[in-house]
Amino acid sequence: MGKTITRFVALLLAITLLVPVGASAAADTPFGPGAVPLSDAEMAEVEGEFSPLVTSAVAGGLISTASYLITTPASQWTLGGAVRHAIAGAVSGLAGYFLR
């Protein structure tokens, strides 16, 4: 069974790599023919940067939830426990942002 799966994955990879992907007109207009580039003033408005404050909260929540899932036996996992750890991690991430 393992060899069959391995052969299937290898065959799928080979087919994927051998199928020609043409760089047609899509490369010239990646967003369609009606797309108009933004001006410099419009680009200044839409920087697209994440707030370090939000990033700290999200990272803290993710790390704390992962820690809960790793350290708690799977038979004892609860949604409430995961949410509590996510909230505590987010608060910890915010505190870390302000106290750095």
Backbone as a chain_set.jsonl record, in Angstrom:
{"seq": "MGKTITRFVALLLAITLLVPVGASAAADTPFGPGAVPLSDAEMAEVEGEFSPLVTSAVAGGLISTASYLITTPASQWTLGGAVRHAIAGAVSGLAGYFLR", "coords": {"N": [[0.822, -1.197, 0.0], [1.954, 1.235, 0.775], [3.904, 1.607, -1.2], [2.294, 1.954, -3.4], [1.005, 4.379, -2.893], [3.226, 6.043, -2.815], [4.143, 5.785, -5.466], [1.942, 6.879, -6.792], [1.991, 9.554, -5.875], [4.482, 10.328, -6.869], [4.01, 10.047, -9.625], [1.959, 11.939, -9.965], [3.374, 14.263, -9.302], [5.281, 14.268, -11.359], [3.625, 14.552, -13.615], [2.544, 17.054, -13.056], [4.82, 18.657, -13.212], [5.547, 18.32, -15.858], [3.517, 19.289, -17.447], [2.957, 21.778, -19.727], [3.153, 25.172, -18.98], [2.018, 27.95, -20.247], [3.205, 31.238, -20.653], [1.238, 33.389, -21.383], [-0.735, 36.115, -22.538], [-1.597, 36.669, -20.031], [0.447, 37.358, -18.291], [1.021, 39.916, -19.055], [-1.241, 41.431, -18.418], [-2.167, 40.97, -15.49], [-4.45, 41.351, -13.902], [-6.601, 41.507, -15.534], [-8.046, 42.938, -18.554], [-9.211, 45.435, -18.079], [-7.964, 46.645, -15.954], [-6.471, 49.294, -14.148], [-3.491, 50.938, -13.402], [-2.548, 52.12, -10.126], [-2.178, 55.537, -9.104], [0.638, 57.487, -7.883], [-0.197, 58.933, -5.657], [-2.462, 57.504, -4.861], [-1.254, 55.103, -4.231], [0.191, 55.862, -1.985], [-1.835, 56.116, -0.148], [-2.708, 53.52, 0.312], [-0.895, 51.706, 1.877], [-0.727, 49.14, 3.059], [0.4, 47.922, 5.284], [0.644, 45.91, 8.191], [-0.563, 46.563, 11.428], [1.703, 46.76, 14.082], [0.723, 46.345, 16.599], [-1.633, 44.819, 16.269], [-0.501, 42.59, 15.057], [1.118, 41.644, 17.152], [-0.839, 40.884, 19.025], [-2.233, 38.869, 17.612], [-0.17, 37.012, 17.129], [0.535, 36.35, 19.778], [-1.874, 35.161, 20.642], [-2.046, 32.943, 18.896], [0.304, 31.504, 19.545], [-0.095, 30.954, 22.262], [-2.433, 29.394, 22.147], [-1.495, 27.232, 20.654], [0.373, 26.286, 22.474], [-1.356, 25.436, 24.51], [-2.67, 23.332, 23.178], [-0.553, 21.613, 22.774], [0.448, 21.01, 25.338], [-1.706, 20.047, 26.814], [-3.428, 17.029, 27.346], [-5.053, 15.339, 24.633], [-7.531, 14.244, 25.215], [-8.517, 15.909, 27.118], [-8.987, 18.359, 26.006], [-10.799, 21.36, 25.554], [-13.18, 23.596, 24.119], [-13.573, 25.969, 25.467], [-11.24, 26.095, 27.028], [-9.276, 26.394, 25.051], [-10.068, 28.834, 23.956], [-9.796, 30.523, 26.182], [-7.02, 30.408, 26.528], [-6.214, 31.515, 24.095], [-7.194, 34.135, 24.318], [-5.793, 34.989, 26.604], [-3.21, 34.805, 25.586], [-3.319, 36.71, 23.544], [-3.688, 39.05, 25.03], [-1.306, 38.971, 26.452], [0.473, 39.251, 24.311], [-0.155, 41.872, 23.529], [0.585, 43.254, 25.851], [3.31, 42.682, 25.835], [4.0, 44.101, 23.549], [3.629, 46.766, 24.366], [5.389, 46.951, 26.518], [7.953, 46.57, 25.647]], "CA": [[0.0, 0.0, 0.0], [2.838, 2.393, 0.85], [4.544, 1.801, -2.501], [1.269, 2.455, -4.32], [0.825, 5.81, -2.604], [4.456, 6.717, -3.232], [4.138, 5.844, -6.927], [0.908, 7.826, -7.197], [2.477, 10.91, -5.612], [5.559, 10.594, -7.826], [3.385, 10.235, -10.934], [1.263, 13.225, -9.931], [4.403, 15.3, -9.349], [5.855, 14.277, -12.704], [2.638, 15.141, -14.53], [2.451, 18.477, -12.744], [6.012, 19.345, -13.698], [5.682, 18.197, -17.301], [2.455, 20.01, -18.15], [3.473, 23.103, -20.075], [2.408, 26.338, -18.517], [2.385, 29.035, -21.147], [3.124, 32.6, -20.144], [0.581, 34.114, -22.467], [-1.062, 37.513, -22.264], [-1.918, 36.823, -18.616], [1.554, 38.024, -17.63], [0.981, 41.338, -19.392], [-2.343, 42.042, -17.68], [-2.523, 39.951, -14.506], [-5.744, 41.598, -13.279], [-7.62, 41.667, -16.559], [-7.789, 44.024, -19.501], [-9.739, 46.72, -17.627], [-7.248, 47.107, -14.763], [-5.742, 50.551, -14.298], [-2.524, 51.071, -12.302], [-2.79, 53.212, -9.181], [-1.248, 56.661, -9.167], [1.513, 57.56, -6.707], [-0.999, 59.421, -4.527], [-3.297, 56.386, -4.416], [-0.37, 54.125, -3.603], [0.544, 56.365, -0.661], [-2.984, 55.869, 0.734], [-2.894, 52.093, 0.587], [0.407, 51.126, 2.173], [-0.904, 47.719, 3.25], [1.182, 47.42, 6.397], [-0.098, 45.482, 9.367], [-0.22, 47.256, 12.655], [2.473, 45.908, 14.99], [-0.138, 46.043, 17.738], [-2.487, 43.702, 15.873], [0.374, 41.447, 14.83], [1.514, 41.128, 18.466], [-1.989, 40.216, 19.625], [-2.509, 37.637, 16.866], [0.925, 36.078, 17.39], [0.382, 35.876, 21.156], [-3.014, 34.251, 20.685], [-1.697, 31.697, 18.207], [1.325, 30.775, 20.301], [-0.699, 30.457, 23.493], [-3.347, 28.309, 21.79], [-0.649, 26.096, 20.293], [0.922, 25.777, 23.724], [-2.449, 24.698, 25.168], [-2.92, 22.084, 22.459], [0.61, 20.736, 22.917], [0.671, 20.586, 26.725], [-2.893, 19.418, 27.374], [-3.776, 15.784, 26.656], [-6.151, 15.527, 23.68], [-8.807, 13.856, 25.838], [-8.946, 16.981, 28.025], [-9.175, 19.602, 25.272], [-12.136, 21.951, 25.509], [-13.221, 24.837, 23.358], [-13.389, 27.05, 26.436], [-9.828, 26.158, 27.388], [-8.534, 26.948, 23.918], [-10.421, 30.258, 23.837], [-9.158, 31.232, 27.307], [-5.594, 30.536, 26.246], [-6.068, 32.455, 22.979], [-7.401, 35.495, 24.844], [-4.658, 35.306, 27.477], [-2.05, 35.019, 24.729], [-3.479, 37.996, 22.856], [-3.417, 40.097, 26.031], [0.13, 38.905, 26.7], [1.132, 39.85, 23.153], [-0.344, 43.328, 23.619], [1.436, 43.738, 26.947], [4.681, 42.619, 25.346], [4.209, 45.19, 22.599], [3.739, 48.041, 25.068], [6.451, 46.94, 27.516], [9.251, 46.223, 25.07]], "C": [[0.865, 1.26, 0.0], [3.511, 2.679, -0.483], [3.557, 2.361, -3.514], [1.072, 3.954, -4.129], [2.044, 6.592, -3.071], [4.514, 6.852, -4.754], [3.107, 6.849, -7.435], [1.383, 9.262, -7.013], [3.582, 11.267, -6.594], [4.999, 10.846, -9.218], [2.676, 11.583, -11.007], [2.253, 14.38, -10.011], [5.001, 15.403, -10.749], [4.898, 14.905, -13.702], [2.542, 16.644, -14.318], [3.639, 19.248, -13.303], [6.13, 19.321, -15.219], [4.614, 18.937, -18.091], [2.963, 21.412, -18.465], [2.537, 24.211, -19.578], [2.876, 27.509, -19.35], [2.219, 30.385, -20.479], [2.532, 33.455, -21.256], [0.328, 35.56, -22.053], [-1.393, 37.737, -20.796], [-0.799, 37.541, -17.874], [1.543, 39.531, -17.9], [-0.101, 42.072, -18.606], [-2.841, 41.055, -16.632], [-3.901, 40.147, -13.873], [-6.846, 41.852, -14.296], [-7.352, 42.87, -17.433], [-8.272, 45.384, -19.012], [-9.01, 47.299, -16.431], [-6.437, 48.363, -15.069], [-4.764, 50.664, -13.136], [-2.869, 52.26, -11.411], [-1.763, 54.32, -9.372], [-0.384, 56.649, -7.903], [0.742, 58.023, -5.476], [-1.882, 58.309, -3.977], [-2.457, 55.319, -3.726], [0.029, 54.563, -2.202], [-0.583, 56.111, 0.331], [-3.069, 54.424, 1.172], [-1.537, 51.408, 0.784], [0.313, 49.615, 2.349], [-0.092, 47.127, 4.377], [0.258, 46.987, 7.528], [0.352, 46.301, 10.554], [0.585, 46.313, 13.542], [1.657, 45.503, 16.219], [-1.015, 44.834, 17.435], [-1.654, 42.44, 15.673], [0.807, 40.819, 16.151], [0.376, 40.365, 19.124], [-2.275, 38.884, 18.936], [-1.427, 36.596, 17.142], [0.822, 35.507, 18.803], [-0.751, 34.883, 21.287], [-2.706, 32.915, 20.044], [-0.703, 30.86, 19.0], [0.737, 30.186, 21.57], [-1.664, 29.305, 23.219], [-2.559, 27.064, 21.402], [-0.042, 25.462, 21.535], [-0.122, 24.956, 24.485], [-2.653, 23.343, 24.504], [-1.762, 21.099, 22.601], [0.707, 20.179, 24.332], [-0.518, 19.891, 27.363], [-3.18, 18.122, 26.623], [-5.028, 15.982, 25.789], [-7.502, 15.169, 24.285], [-9.352, 14.949, 26.753], [-9.129, 18.329, 27.321], [-10.619, 20.06, 25.371], [-12.059, 23.236, 24.697], [-12.976, 26.024, 24.28], [-11.936, 27.213, 26.84], [-8.993, 26.771, 26.28], [-8.805, 28.446, 23.776], [-9.776, 31.063, 24.952], [-7.671, 31.436, 27.041], [-5.35, 31.514, 25.093], [-6.205, 33.896, 23.469], [-6.23, 35.905, 25.724], [-3.4, 35.568, 26.652], [-2.118, 36.342, 23.988], [-3.187, 39.151, 23.807], [-1.928, 40.138, 26.336], [0.918, 39.518, 25.541], [1.021, 41.37, 23.15], [0.546, 43.916, 24.707], [2.895, 43.733, 26.516], [4.987, 43.73, 24.363], [4.434, 46.512, 23.324], [4.925, 48.09, 26.024], [7.837, 46.646, 26.936], [10.236, 47.334, 25.15]], "O": [[0.555, 2.234, -0.686], [3.677, 3.838, -0.865], [3.93, 3.147, -4.384], [0.983, 4.704, -5.102], [1.915, 7.67, -3.652], [4.888, 7.904, -5.273], [3.363, 7.582, -8.391], [1.197, 10.096, -7.899], [3.619, 12.388, -7.101], [5.454, 11.751, -9.917], [2.788, 12.289, -12.009], [2.005, 15.365, -10.706], [5.203, 16.504, -11.262], [5.312, 15.704, -14.542], [2.469, 17.414, -15.276], [3.484, 20.36, -13.809], [6.748, 20.21, -15.804], [4.79, 19.187, -19.284], [3.354, 22.149, -17.56], [1.318, 24.165, -19.746], [3.992, 28.001, -19.182], [1.213, 30.644, -19.817], [3.249, 34.153, -21.972], [1.106, 36.144, -21.299], [-1.466, 38.884, -20.353], [-1.069, 38.266, -16.917], [2.001, 40.321, -17.074], [0.102, 43.208, -18.178], [-3.837, 40.369, -16.86], [-4.468, 39.187, -13.353], [-7.911, 42.359, -13.946], [-6.53, 43.722, -17.097], [-7.78, 46.405, -19.493], [-9.403, 48.354, -15.932], [-5.801, 48.469, -16.117], [-5.169, 50.502, -11.985], [-3.406, 53.267, -11.871], [-0.621, 54.065, -9.755], [-0.648, 55.89, -6.969], [1.003, 57.553, -4.369], [-2.036, 58.182, -2.762], [-2.896, 54.705, -2.753], [0.191, 53.722, -1.317], [-0.329, 55.913, 1.519], [-3.467, 54.143, 2.302], [-1.1, 50.623, -0.058], [1.167, 48.88, 1.852], [0.088, 45.91, 4.415], [-0.769, 47.613, 7.789], [1.518, 46.681, 10.659], [0.18, 45.167, 13.735], [1.882, 44.442, 16.802], [-1.126, 43.925, 18.258], [-2.06, 41.351, 16.077], [0.859, 39.594, 16.263], [0.6, 39.312, 19.719], [-2.53, 37.881, 19.604], [-1.736, 35.426, 17.366], [1.004, 34.305, 18.999], [-0.612, 33.869, 21.971], [-3.061, 31.867, 20.584], [-0.857, 29.643, 19.109], [1.034, 29.044, 21.92], [-1.706, 28.342, 23.984], [-2.927, 25.955, 21.788], [0.047, 24.238, 21.633], [0.194, 23.902, 25.038], [-2.792, 22.327, 25.185], [-1.968, 19.886, 22.555], [1.015, 19.001, 24.511], [-0.351, 19.202, 28.369], [-3.176, 18.11, 25.392], [-5.946, 16.706, 26.172], [-8.519, 15.744, 23.898], [-10.526, 14.917, 27.123], [-9.399, 19.334, 27.978], [-11.547, 19.255, 25.284], [-11.01, 23.873, 24.604], [-12.265, 26.965, 23.926], [-11.449, 28.335, 26.981], [-8.101, 27.578, 26.543], [-7.893, 29.229, 23.511], [-9.266, 32.158, 24.714], [-7.129, 32.511, 27.299], [-4.374, 32.263, 25.119], [-5.429, 34.769, 23.081], [-5.727, 37.024, 25.617], [-2.614, 36.456, 26.983], [-1.105, 37.02, 23.818], [-2.518, 40.115, 23.435], [-1.348, 41.216, 26.466], [1.907, 40.218, 25.757], [1.974, 42.072, 22.814], [1.183, 44.95, 24.508], [3.633, 44.677, 26.802], [6.103, 44.249, 24.337], [5.314, 47.288, 22.953], [5.425, 49.177, 26.315], [8.797, 46.49, 27.691], [11.373, 47.184, 24.703]]}, "num_chains": 1, "name": "protein.A"}
